Amino acid sequence: MTANEDSTSTSDHHGVLQAILSLGFLPWFFLLLVIVGEIFVSYVSLTMGLVFHGFLVFLLVIVAAMVYTKNPLLSNLLAVLILAPIIRVLSLSTPLWPFTETLYWLFVISFPLLAATFATMSVQRLKREDVGLVLGDKRKLWIQVLVVLVGAPLGVVEFLILAPDPWIPAITLQNVMMGVVIIFVGTGLAEELIFRGVMQHSSERVMSEKWALVFVALVFTALHISFLSLTDLGFVFFVAILFGITVQKTGTIVGVIGAHTLLNSMLYLVMPFFF
């Protein structure tokens, strides 16, 4: 090895050391742990998955507090990332009985999830504009309408992948309307506020927009591992990227809230009665 090669090697090692010390690897490390937790839930044991995600919540709280003085923005992102394992803890620890139907159960667990999200926003002093909870340019509302309508074909595609059972006993106007409202609160509003709103905003303050987009999409996709479909994981990742880009371009999550609501409404309320 020449002196120049030795100098280059030392520089490389120094660069790696600096990267580690910058703690930029932490979000990706915890993303990996979320994936591990979902693998436990899906393929090993629901109990083990619940325990693992519960431990992950605790670990994220501790690490977020530890890195706050060194990197407050990273600390905020880790605090937001807590919402991912909280989703799974709530879904596994809240019994389906006495709600008997998935829709009622979803409605119940959406409230503590939204409370945790708004509490996070309050602690981090995030405004509605920061997380895209605004209409945006009123002259371009037609764009949001088009974004919402995209949810319908996406819902058809995901039904062809998963073919789930319906969430309502019969396709009546009352059942569909009630179902749409619950899906809006439990998935459209809650999930989009968490992922494309709070988490994407926090990620973009720590990494580039491109990597923030990928990071949030991977976290969102990881929570669909329990569907046990590799095809659906690819589809969910595509939708997450599409929704993320939409929010980055428009500055609002209103359109994707509507699209997510329409997607799941087609998937669980409409399509099962026609196929």
N, C-alpha and C positions, 0 to 999 in steps of 0.2 A: 504493500500500500504506500502510495506517495504521500508527501506532506499535504498536497491539495486534497487528496481523497480523504485523508484523516480529518482535515478541516471541514470538508463537506459532511462527513459522518457525524462529527461533533455538532455541526449546525442542525442536522436532521434530528438528532437526539434531543437537542435543545428545543427544537420546534415541537416535537411530540410532548416533551415535558411541559412546555408552555400551554399546549392545547389541553392537557390533563388538568393543569392548575387553573385554567380558565373556567373549568367546570361545565363547559359547553356540551360534554358528553352526557350529562345527567338526564336531560329530557329523553334522549334516545335509550338510555339505560332503563328508565322507568317505563318507557313504551314496551321494551322487551319484557319487563316484569308483568305488565298488563296482559301481554300475549301469553305468557306462561300461566297466569291465573286463568285465562279463558280456556287454555288447553286442559287444565285441571277440571274446570267446570264441565267441559264438553266430552272429555275422554277418560277421565280418571274417577272423580267423585265430586258430587255437588257440595258435600260438606268440606272437603279439602279445598275446593275452589272458593267457598265462602270464607274459610279461615285465611286463605292466602290473600284474598282481596282485602279482608279486614286488616291483616298485618301490613299490607301495602298502603292503606290509608294512614295508618300510624307512622310508617316509615317516611312517607311523603311529608307529613306534618313536621317530623323531626328534622329532616334534611332541609326543607324549605326554611325553617327557622335558623338552622346552622349557617346557611349560605347568604342570609339576608344582608349582613353587614358587608360582605364581599361583592355581592351582585344582587341588588334588590329586584331587578327586572326578572332575573332567572328565578329568584325566590317566588315571585308572583306567579310565574308560569307553573312552577311545581305545585303551588297552592291550588291553581286552577285544575291541574292534572288530577288532583284528588277526586274531582267530580266523576272521573271515569270509573275507578273501582267502587265509588259510592253507588253508581247506577247498578252495578252488579250486586253489591251487598243488599241494596233495597229490593232488587228483584228476587233474590234468593231467600231473604229473611222474612219477607212479607208473605204470609200464607195465602194461597188462592181462596181457601175457605175463610169466611162465609160468603165471599163474593160470587162464587160458583162460575162466573163468566169472566173471561180475560179482560173485557172492556172495563168492567167495574173495578177490577184489580188494578188495571193500568191507571185509571182515574185517581185511585187512592194514593198510589206510590208517586204520582206526578207532583203532588203538593210538597212533600219533604224535599224532593229533588229541585223543584223551582225555588223553594225557600233557601236551600243551600247555595243555589246559583246567585240569587239576589243578595244573599249575605256576603258571598265572595265579591260581588261587584261593589257592595257598600264598603267593605273593609279596604279594598284596593282603590276606592274612589273612582270607579269607572262610570262614566256618563253613558246615557242611552246612545249618544252619537258614537262613542268609542266602540260599542258592541254592535252597531248597526241597527238598533231598535228604533229606527226612524223611517219615515216614508221616502226620504231622499228628494231628488229633484222632481217636483210635482209635474213638470212638463214632460217627464219621461216615465210616468206611471204605466204607460202602455207596455213598457219593457217588463215591468214587474208582473203585469197580467200575463204576458207571454211566458215568463219564467214559471208562474203558477201552473199554466196549462201543460207545460212539459211534464209535470208530475203524472198526468194520466197515462201516456204511453210508457213511461218508466214503470208505473205500477203494473201494467199489462205484462211487460217484459219480466219483471221479477216474479209475477205469478206463474208464468211459464217455466221459470226456474225452480220455484219452491212448491207450487201448488198447495198452499196451506188450507186448513179448514177455515170456514167463515167465523167471524167474531160475533155474528148476530144470528138468531134462530131462523129468521125469514127476511127476505128483502122487501120490507115495507118502508113507506116514507118516514114513519116515526122511528123505526129502528136505524135507518140509514142516517137520519139527521142527528140522532143521539150519538151514534157511532162516530160521525164526522167531528162533532164537538169534542168528544173525549180524545180522539186521535189528534185533533188540533192541539189540545192542552198537553197531552202525554208524550207525543212524539214531535209534532210540528214545532210548537213553541219551545218546549223544554229542551229537546235535543239540538235544535238549530241555535238557540240562545247559548247553549253550552259550547257546542263545537264550532260553528261558523261565527258565533258572536264572541263570547268571552275567551275561549281557548285560542281561536285564530288571532285575535287581537294581541293577546299576551305572547303568542309565539312569534308574531311579526316584530315584536320589540326585542326579541332575543336573537332571532335568526333572519335570514333574508325571506322575502315574500314567497319565493319559490319553495324553499325548504319548509317554511311554516305551513304552506299548503299541503305538502307531502306529509309532514309530521301529523297534522290534525286528521288528514284523511286516513292515515294508518291507525291512529288511535280509534277513530270511528269504526273502521273496518274490523279491527281486532275484537270489538264488542259484538260482532256478528259471527264469530267462529262457532258459536253454539248452534247455528243453523245447519252445521255439518254439510256444507256445500261449497266446494272450491270455486265452482262457477259463480255462485252468489257472492262470494268474497270479492272476486274480480269485478262483478257488477257494482257492488257497494262501494268499492274503491273508486270506480269510474264516477259514480254519482257524487261521492264526497268531493272529488276533484272538481267536478262540474259546478257543484254548489259553492265550493270555496272560491273558484275563479269568478263566479257571478257576484259574490259578495265583495271581492276585491275590486271589481270593475264598477259596481254600482254604489258601494258604501252602505248598503242596507241588507238586512236579513229578511225583510218582509216577503219578498218574492220566494225565497227558498223555504220559508215557513209554510207558505201556501202550497208550494210544490211538494214538500215532504208530506203534508197533510193529505193532499190529493193522491200521492203515490200510495200511501198506506191505506187510504180509503178504497182505492181500486183493488189493492192486494187482498184486503181482509173483509171488505164489505160488499163488493160488487162482483168481481171476477169468479169467486168460488161458486156462485149460483148459475154461471153460464158454461162452466166446463166440468 
